Amino acid sequence: MQISQAFRVFKRTTVAIILITALSLPTLAGPLLICHPYEIGNAKSLPWAGQNWRDVQSNYDLKHLVDDTLSCLTPQTPVIVRMETIRRAMIYAEWAKVDHKVNYAVRDHTVTRALFEKLKARADAAERAGKSDALAIFDAGYFIESWRNIVAKDATIPAVNGYEMIKKASAMRNADATMEFAAALITSHTDKSLQQQHLQKAIVGTSEGSLLAINLVRLFPDKGQSLAQLRASVGLAKR
């Protein structure tokens, strides 16, 4: 075989290997904050019918969603459970409008807006009282970004920067690892540099076997299949 022909064969083979490798990398489909449930163990959250990401209870009364959601978001509720509770609330109130496989009738943004207003009011009230509540700020910020994850260009969504609220809440808790995880998810399709920064902080603040570690691996499968691999992928030495 001549050198030029051999080079062409080598080049085609190399390209094929690269394409196969790229196609075999794990990917997550659908809106990231909606279509991928968080592992929360046995923690209390909104009613759910099964293990699927959109297993709503078809007989759930949407009139109770605001109060039920707020009752789940107590000062003692871990951040990862808050994220899953908000995810479920968004599926009940918003996702059902765009996904016919969710057997649940929703007509408009009424409940979604009512819940956001309650969350925002709770955060604002704490601010006015001079007792800023990081968890309340996080809840309102994560909720609005989850809403935007479903209907990004809908003009009816309040013009609130949820990402900035999450950053503020995290800073108030000395770079809360789970809040940094949330920020990494939000920036995953908008700013890879910011995503990397948030992901590093999340990984630094977690430990093997924790709920956060489990969720980091599940939501960032392209960066590693274990916490050790995640650390290596973002340039962190093993602790």
N, C-alpha and C positions, 0 to 999 in steps of 0.2 A: 504494500500500500504506500502510495506517495505521501510525502510529508504534508502537503496541502490538504489532501483528502483525509488523512488521519486527523489533522487539526479540525476539519469541519465536523467529523464524527465526534471528536472530543467535545467540541463546542456545543453541538446539539444535545449530547448526553448530559453535559453540565447544566444546560438550560432546563432540560427535562427534570433533572434531580431537584433543581431550585424550585421549579413550579410544583412538583409533587410535595416537596417539603412544606412549601407555603400553604398549599391546599390542605395539608394534613394537620396544620396548627389548629388548636381548639378555637372556636369563635362563638360569640354569644349573639343570638339574633334578637331583634325586637328592641323596644325602648329599654335601656339598661336599668332604670329605676323601677320599672313596672313588671317586666316579664321574667324576672329572676328572683325568686323568693330567698329570703335570708334565713339561715338556720338560727332558731331561737330556743331550741330545746323545748322545755315544757312551760315556758313563760306565757303569761296571759296576753292575748291579743284579740283582735276582732274575730267573730265567729267564722269558721272556715269548714268546708265540707270534705276536704281530702288533702292529698299531698301535691296536687298539681298547682302550678302558679296562679291559676285563675279559677280555682274551685270555690266559688262563692256559694253561700247557702241560698238557694233559689227562693226560699220563703222568708228571707230576712227582710225586715221592715226598714226601709231606707230612712224613715222618719226618726229612727233611733241612732242613725250613724254619727251625728255630731256628738251627742252625749256619750255614746259608747266609746267613740274614739278618745274623747277627752278623759274618760274614766280610765283608759288604758295608759295614758301619758302622765303618770304621777311622777313626783320628784324621785321616787325610788326605781323607776323603770329604766333599765339599761338602754344605752343609745341604740344598740343594734335592734332591740325590741321596738323601740320607737320607729325605726326605719321600716320594719316589717309591718307595723300597725298602720303607718301612713301609706305604705304600698297597697295594703288591702283596702284601705279607705278609698284610695284613688281608683281601684278596680271596681268597687261597688258604685262609686259616684260618677266616674268618667269613662273608664275603659269599656264598660258595658255598652256605651253608645257607639263604639267603633268596632266592636268585636262580636259578631253574631253568635259565636260559640259560647259566649257568656250568657247563660239563660237568665237574664235579669234586665228588666225594663227601666231605662233612664231616659228622660226627655231633654233635659237642659242642665245648665250649670248651677242651678239653685242650691242644691245641697253642698256642692263643692265650694261655692262662694261663701255659704254660711259657715262652713267648717273653717275655711281660711280666715274669715273675719274673727272668729272666736280665738283661733291660735294667735293671730296678729295682735288682737286686743289684749290677750294675756301677757304677751311679751312687752307690749307698750305700757301696760299698767305697772309692771315691775320696774321698767325704766323710769317712769314718772315718780315712783315711790323711792327712787334712789337705790333700788335693790335689783339691779340687772340680773335677769335669770337666763343663764346660758342655755339651759335645756329648752326653755320657752322660745328663745330666739332661734335655736336650732330647729325646733319643730316647725315654726312658721317658714323658715328658709327652706327646709327640706321639702315641705309640702308644696310650696310654690314651684320649686324646681321639678318635682315629680309631676305636677300638673302640666308644666311647660314641656315635659318629656313626652307627653301624649299629644298635645295640641300646640306645638311651638309657635305657630303663626296666628293663633287666635287672638284677636284684639280685645276679647273680653277678659283675658287674664290680667289681673292687676299688675301694674308696672313696678314690680318689686324685685330687687336683685337678691334672690335667695342664696346664691353662692357667697356673696359678701356677708350675709347674715351667718352662714355656716362658718366662714372663716373667723368672724368675730366671736362666735360662741366657742369655737375651738381654742382661740387665743385666751379666752377667759378661763379656760380649764387647762392651761399650760400645754397646748397642742394635744388635745384629746385624740387618742389614736383612732377611735371609731368615727369621730367627726371628720378626721383627716381621710379616712376610708371613704366616707360619703363625698367629700370634696374631690377625691380622686375619681370617683365614678362620674361625677357631674362634669369634670373637665376632660373625660376620656376621649370625647369626639371634638373638642374645641381647642385645647391647648396641651399638647403632649409634654411640654416642659413643666407646666404647672402640675399636670397629672403626676409626673415623676416625683416632684417635690412632695406632694401630698401623700403619695404612696410610700415614699421613704419614711415619712413621719409615722404613718400608720403601722408600718412593719417594725420600726424601732420600738413602738409602744405596745407590741403584742408578744405573746408567748406561745410556744408549741401547745397545741391541744385546746386553746381557748376558742370561744365562739368567733371572735374576730379573726383569728388565724384560719379557721375553717372557712369563713366567708370570703376572706382575701383570696384563698386558693380557688374557691368556686367562681368568684366573679372576675378574676384575672388569670384564667387558665393558660393564656398565651405567655405569661411571665414565669410560670413554674407550677409544678404539681405538688409542691410541698413548701413549707415556710422557709426552709433552707434554700430552696431554689429561688423563691421570691426574693430573699435577701441578696442572693448573688446577682439576680437580674437587675436590681436597682443599685448595685455597687456597695452593698453593706457587708462587712465581714461577719462571719458567724459569731454569735455571742456565746 
